[in-house]
């Protein structure tokens, strides 16, 4: 599992918009800290709460020079609809292939719900040099991060 002090694994995926834009993490590094928030699934209550909480703090992250990114195994279509429904303005990245989820050691199953290969909830702050300067992984996927701690890490990165 990725932790503080590690070099952040880079990956490619798709942005959840109607245009299905390609995404490459390396393109986002070097322009201020990157906040990478993995979540299990769009439209579920804890994930909705988390992404809305980040959106409510988006101005503070922007003031810190940080780029907010949400990431899940949901399809680009689902993430685009999720963004639209909840007014989320930052990019949500679709990792349907699980490349990033596996690279960060976050793959999990919730067999009771028929969910396999989804991301555990986790947040990483990555500095300009690609180093992970903050990491948090949920003990339970319904737990939410300490948003102030994430913001503080982004401000310090």
Wavefront OBJ file of the C-alpha trace (Angstrom):
o trace
v 0.000 0.000 0.000
v 1.204 3.505 -0.836
v 2.114 5.673 2.154
v 3.816 8.956 3.004
v 7.303 9.246 1.557
v 6.561 6.944 -1.381
v 6.697 8.047 -4.979
v 3.102 8.244 -6.150
v 2.275 5.608 -8.745
v 1.228 7.250 -11.981
v -1.576 5.891 -14.125
v -3.845 6.617 -17.048
v -7.628 6.492 -16.976
v -10.640 8.475 -18.226
v -12.245 11.640 -16.858
v -15.931 11.191 -16.104
v -17.419 13.700 -18.492
v -19.577 13.411 -21.564
v -16.376 13.753 -23.624
v -14.588 10.882 -21.814
v -11.310 12.777 -21.810
v -8.129 10.741 -21.333
v -6.422 11.243 -17.972
v -2.750 10.839 -17.105
v -1.642 11.637 -13.552
v 1.799 12.725 -14.787
v 0.094 15.625 -16.596
v -1.221 16.924 -13.263
v 2.043 16.750 -11.330
v 4.328 19.781 -11.014
v 1.614 22.459 -10.865
v 0.998 22.348 -7.130
v -0.157 19.543 -4.888
v -2.588 16.922 -6.165
v -5.271 15.613 -3.822
v -6.272 12.159 -5.013
v -9.446 10.959 -3.285
v -10.374 7.338 -4.012
v -13.977 6.368 -3.286
v -15.916 3.085 -3.615
v -18.863 4.157 -5.736
v -20.811 7.119 -7.063
v -24.351 7.703 -5.817
v -23.797 5.894 -2.509
v -24.427 7.995 0.616
v -20.867 8.046 2.071
v -19.264 8.697 -1.319
v -21.753 11.435 -2.121
v -21.090 13.041 1.273
v -17.334 12.901 0.704
v -17.326 14.363 -2.797
v -19.749 17.131 -1.748
v -17.544 17.880 1.276
v -14.532 18.267 -1.030
v -16.584 20.461 -3.385
v -17.625 22.671 -0.456
v -13.920 23.187 0.291
v -12.810 23.495 -3.337
v -12.019 27.212 -3.004
v -9.732 26.502 -0.057
v -7.903 23.781 -1.980
v -7.609 26.108 -4.981
v -6.181 28.834 -2.717
v -3.562 26.280 -1.617
v -2.697 25.712 -5.291
v -4.023 22.148 -5.109
v -5.791 20.104 -7.758
v -8.661 18.005 -6.397
v -9.393 14.682 -8.091
v -11.914 12.002 -7.184
v -11.327 8.462 -8.439
v -13.454 5.320 -8.512
v -14.064 2.198 -10.566
v -17.347 3.673 -11.830
v -17.850 4.216 -15.550
v -17.176 7.636 -17.072
v -20.928 7.879 -17.783
v -21.808 7.276 -14.141
v -19.203 9.735 -12.876
v -20.371 12.387 -15.328
v -23.959 11.998 -14.128
v -22.762 12.023 -10.496
v -20.864 15.291 -11.078
v -23.859 16.875 -12.750
v -26.350 15.788 -10.103
v -24.255 17.022 -7.178
v -22.589 20.114 -8.690
v -19.093 18.700 -8.406
v -16.723 20.905 -10.374
v -13.432 19.042 -9.970
v -12.545 16.054 -12.142
v -13.770 12.587 -11.265
v -11.587 9.910 -12.803
v -12.922 6.558 -13.980
v -10.586 3.663 -13.235
v -12.768 0.853 -14.573
v -9.661 -1.195 -15.386
v -8.496 -0.869 -11.773
v -4.954 0.235 -12.686
v -4.767 3.033 -10.120
v -6.798 1.162 -7.516
v -4.336 -1.759 -7.623
v -1.248 0.485 -7.869
v -2.244 2.225 -4.634
v -3.141 -1.074 -2.924
v -6.796 -0.174 -2.439
v -8.676 -2.932 -4.269
v -11.491 -4.465 -2.255
v -14.712 -6.414 -2.669
v -18.042 -5.919 -0.965
v -19.434 -9.319 -1.856
v -22.781 -8.739 -0.119
v -23.462 -5.961 -2.607
v -21.932 -7.772 -5.576
v -19.104 -5.239 -5.821
v -15.674 -6.537 -6.800
v -12.451 -4.695 -7.578
v -13.628 -1.344 -6.244
v -11.517 1.192 -4.366
v -11.418 1.477 -0.624
v -11.886 5.074 0.480
v -8.491 6.768 0.705
v -6.892 10.171 0.195
v -3.354 10.950 -0.918
v -1.707 14.355 -1.260
v 1.097 14.347 -3.804
v 3.648 17.156 -4.041
v 5.229 18.675 -7.165
v 7.980 16.058 -7.143
v 5.485 13.179 -7.153
v 6.057 12.275 -3.510
v 3.143 11.266 -1.315
v 3.162 13.763 1.566
v -0.136 12.660 3.120
v -1.970 9.362 3.082
v -5.147 8.181 4.732
v -6.920 4.880 4.119
v -10.284 4.138 5.697
v -10.567 1.310 8.205
v -14.134 0.926 6.949
v -15.200 2.177 3.510
v -18.031 4.186 5.088
v -15.560 6.351 7.068
v -14.768 9.811 5.714
v -11.377 11.525 5.845
v -10.431 14.428 8.104
v -10.953 17.179 5.547
v -9.024 19.760 7.558
v -6.012 17.426 7.757
v -6.153 16.923 3.974
v -6.349 20.683 3.407
v -3.462 21.288 5.829
v -1.337 18.728 3.966
v -2.145 20.387 0.645
v -1.246 23.810 2.055
v 2.087 22.442 3.316
v 2.985 20.535 0.131
l 1 2 3 4 5 6 7 8 9 10 11 12 13 14 15 16 17 18 19 20 21 22 23 24 25 26 27 28 29 30 31 32 33 34 35 36 37 38 39 40 41 42 43 44 45 46 47 48 49 50 51 52 53 54 55 56 57 58 59 60 61 62 63 64 65 66 67 68 69 70 71 72 73 74 75 76 77 78 79 80 81 82 83 84 85 86 87 88 89 90 91 92 93 94 95 96 97 98 99 100 101 102 103 104 105 106 107 108 109 110 111 112 113 114 115 116 117 118 119 120 121 122 123 124 125 126 127 128 129 130 131 132 133 134 135 136 137 138 139 140 141 142 143 144 145 146 147 148 149 150 151 152 153 154 155 156 157
